[in-house]
Amino acid sequence: MDVISVPTFFSPKNLGTKPHKSPHSFPRPSRRPLPKTPSPPRLPAAVRRPKVPSNPLSSSSNAQNSPPSNPLDSKLWLSSKICPSPSTASPPVDDNPETSHYGGAAVELSSTDYRQKGKIFLGNLPLWIKKNEIVEFFGQFGPVKNVVLIRGHEDPERNAGYCFLIYGGPTAEEAAGRAVEFDGMEFHGRVLTVRLDDGSRLRARAEERAKWVAGEKREFRSKWHEERDAACRRFRIVLDTEPENWQAVISAFEKISKPSRREFGLMVNYYARRGDKHHARATFENMRARGIEPNSYVFTNLVHAYAVARDMRGALSCTEEMKSEGIELTLVTYSILIGGYANINDAESAEKLFMEAKQKLAALNAIIYNLVREMEGQGIDAPIDLYHTMMDGYTNDRNEDKCLVVFERLKECGFAPSVISYGCLINLYAKIGKMSKAVEVCKIMESCGIKHNSKTYSMLINGFIQLDDYANAFIIFEEMLKSGLKPDAIVYNIIINAFCKMGNMERAICLVDEMQKERHKPSSRTFRPIIYGFATAGDTRRALDIFDLMRRLGCIPTVETYNVLILGLARKHQMEKAVGVIDKMILAGISPNEHTYTTVMEGYAADGDTGKAFEYFTKIKDAGLKLDVFTYESLLKACCKSGRMQSALAVTREMSAQRIPRNTFIYNILIDGWARRGDVWEAADLIQQMKLDGVLPDIHTYTSFINACCRAGDMQKAIKVIEEMEAAGVMANIKTYTTLIRGWARASLPEKALMCFEEMKRRGLKPDNAAYHCLMSSLLSRATVSEEYVYLGILSVCREMVDRELTVDMRTAVHWSKCLLKIERAGGELTQALQKTFPPAWSSSKFVFTSSDQIKMDAGNKNYYESNYSDDDD
């Protein structure tokens, strides 16, 4: 994870630097055009814009006015290793917001394309009206997100008689429609004008920006607007060039006839950098008196002013104001508060804020990094707890390199690594699946005389279980018991999960009883794998009995618990039972969430039932639940599996309208859909589109494309894709080779299939049932007594399968036996070798075949491959 550093303008040391520029002044990132469809291309609602620079807070003036080199640069070791100085961001590419290019053709945007959902215009308002009165009346139609009350030019204390109201939530559009019906009604003695926003205001702004980008002279609506714009520009120039001349700054600010939130924010930031809390508060209150509501940026600047003045009580008062107005504390706000308490040597308060930030913020590691960087800048080594917290943060992000850098720095600062230090490394390697390295860390830890605790043991056990290495997991568990440590609730949950994955459900239930005897209370996490295990075994009754057991033990089932049961049933294709569980949820007073419906959609997608998948997609929308990328993934799987590619393209268009970006999984599903139809050109276009969107193809992408080439009979293209894949650093896996083997089988070239199989083994990959099935079917279809390499290949594959104790199902055995009849009618060496791979029931069964049976067998073999190697499951 790239560490997010606090913007320099919040540092009290940089009073002369350029103030913060709002990131909203930068254009929004562009979207790539959608895949090809037979219908004419249509422009998405959003205007395509150039990409935002990686660090919008940096500017060229900062680079030119950079302070002299720090004499403590040699001590900034950790800062330089983890977060090197960013390179200057290139300016955004100019683009015309009035047109959007699709396939090289420019399309004009109408005002409706700029329209914001849920936004209405209110006209003929009383000049004295306040926001709260508008919200109180129009809030009856739906939740109000914001009210933009336009102030008068001459008297900023009074409004201009109109405003814009924006509804929020999933029903915003419906709320706006109901509000428009009140057009013409009386409101405080005036006849209101209520209209849906037509987008003309945003269109005008886009046109102004386009002219500015093109270098054209800006046209103002009036002389007042022109003078105000010039005054704002002069104010920002003074802030940049003369920050030490406070009289010039104040004079430039007072010449702005109607300052906006941006100008007020810059002024509060200026006073904050000077540590002038009184003037910062006065400017803040002046802004509120004019009816301008502060945002997180303005509040944070005010908090910074109090922190620089070392008035932490006032700073906390500002944060309480933020919370009372529904504004959450940001990463920067917490950094300022913790730094403020550090400056007054109040470690206890700083620790409390740190713990609060740790619970609320996902990017907590950035705060710790900035504290460490500040300490290193002052020549002070950070305490070991901060290094541990950083290691834990990088462990959660699975960033091995940076975690090791912090670990080495910890040792260089003279700290002896503790069980916590080594525990972070063990947890890291367990999460990324490198258990051999985790074991090496354990040996180093033990050689230093540090003993394991229950947490390090639980990390090791969980790591092996994630790799399905149950033998080593239970060895670690027994070692833990021998060391005298008793399992806690976390260890019990991990072991229960292991037994459930192994299918030993009775042993898992016995462990729940053992937990109670040891006075550990089972939680919903304890019961979820048990419920899932019974569901995947098809035993719905036992799974529902676990719900009763949970209630008896005082553990109330949640929506996540029911979702686990639905997931297990859906993966066993028992959709009627899965839908029945939803009814039981509702009877229990638990409302299904978006994950519930998405799981049901995935089940129907696996069955290729597009109609049912769309039905539950509609239920998500009707319930007002959040549509995320996983919901659309399920819908696309249903469309692609049933061959309805035009419906899949319609789903991608809706994704773009909802501004949900397409990730690797979305592209893989689409590519696999075209691969099923053998359409190499569409699959190739999608891969190119994928690269243009900055989404890197993975092994599943390449395997699906190879499948498309194989289905189209273009094996030379498939070989080129393999070479391209390996050049990109992506190595072929078992699925890739199995797809190639099947392709050579389709091309009636079993010798190529056999060579591909041998190459797979040379690379250290162990063939599975599907690989053996494809290869054997290919060899048998072309086998004759005269073709010696085929004869020897069949014997070799049979020996391997017997050595690995692999057997085929009855359907495959029937198909292979019919192929053998063409080679050895009276039986022979091939027959004897092949029958060793048949199921035990084969010798005691008798079959009579017809031509229709042969057709069914061929279809069954095709379904066998697709069920095992469909990239929909990835």
Buried (B, 14 or more C-beta within 10 A) or exposed (E): BEBBBBBBBBBBEBBEBBBBBBEEEBBBBBBBBBBBBEEEEEBBBBBBBBBBBEEBBBBEEBEEBEEEEEEEEEBEBBBEBBBEEEEEBEEBEEBBBBBBBBEEEEBEBEBEBBBBEBBBBBBEBBEEBEBEBBBEBBBEBBBBBBBEBEBEEEEBEBBEBBBBBBBBEBBBEBBBBBBBEBBEEEBEEBEBBBEBBBBEBBBEEBBBBBBEBEEEEEEEEEEEBEBBEEBBEBBBEBBBBBBEEBEBBBEBBEBBBBBBBBBBBBBBBBBBBBBBBEBBBBBBEBBEEBBBBBBBBBBBBBBBBBBBBBBBEBBBEBBEBBEEEEBEBBBBBBBBBBBBBBBEEBEEBBEEBBEBBBEEBEBBBBBBBBBBBBBBBEEEBBBBEBBBBBBBBBBBBEBBEBBBBBBEBBEEBEBEBBBBBBBBBBBBBBBBEBBEBBBBBBEEBEEEEBEBBBBBBBBBBBBBBBEEEBEBBBBBBEBBEEEEBEBBBBBBBBBBBBBBBBEBBEBBBEBBEBBEEEEBEBBBBBBBBBBBBBBBBBBBEBBBBBBEBBEEBEBEBEBEBBBBBBBBBBBBEBBEBBBBBBEEBEEEEBEBBBBBBBBBBBBBBBBBBBEBBBBBBEBBEEEEBEBBBBBBBBBBBBBBBBBBBEBBBBBBBEBBEEEBBBEBBBBBBBBBBBBBBBBBEBBBBBBEBBEEBEBEBBBBBBBBBBBBBBBBBBBEBBBEBBEBBEEEEBEBBBBBBBBBBBBBBBBEBBBBBBBBBEEBEEEEBEBBBBBBBBBBBBBBEBBEEEBEEBBEBBBBBBEBBEEEEBBBEBBBBBBBBBBBEEBBEEEEEBBEBBBEBBEEEBEEEEEEEEEEBEEBBEEBBEEBBBEBBBBBEB
